[in-house]
Amino acid sequence: MTDDERRGSPRRNVRWPIWVSDGREDVAKGETTNVSRSGAYFLAAEDPSLRSGMIVSVRIGVPAGEEKAYVLQTVSGEARVVRLAPETGGSGVALHFSEELDPFNNTDDK
C-alpha cells in the first residue's frame, strides 16, 4: 500500500506560502512541499512554536487567475500538527486538516 492510499487523497508537490496560527498569533510560516485535500507538509524557515497534537488554524496561498497575472487566493481551515522533523534550512511540519480542503479547485494543477 502506498502512502497516498493510506492517506486517502493524493499529495501534489507544490510550493505555496503557508501561515499557521494558534488562534491568537501566527506561530509558523513557510512554504509547502506537498499538499492534498487532507493535509500538507511544509518547511518553516524558523523553528516553529508548534508541538505534535496541537490544533492550529492554517492559511495557504494558492495561485489563481491567469498565467501572466499571478494572484493568490487563500484556502483556510483547521488542522492538527501530526509531526515535526528537523530539515536542512528549517523544520518540517506535517499537518492533517480537520475537514478536507480543496486547494486545487481553482488552479491548473488538478
Secondary structure, 3 states (H helix, E strand, C coil): CCHHHHHCCCCECCCCEEEEECCCCEEEEEEEEEECCCEEEEEECCCCCCCCCCEEEEEEEEEECCCCCCEEEEEEEEEEEEEEEEECCEEEEEEEECCCCCCCCCCCCC
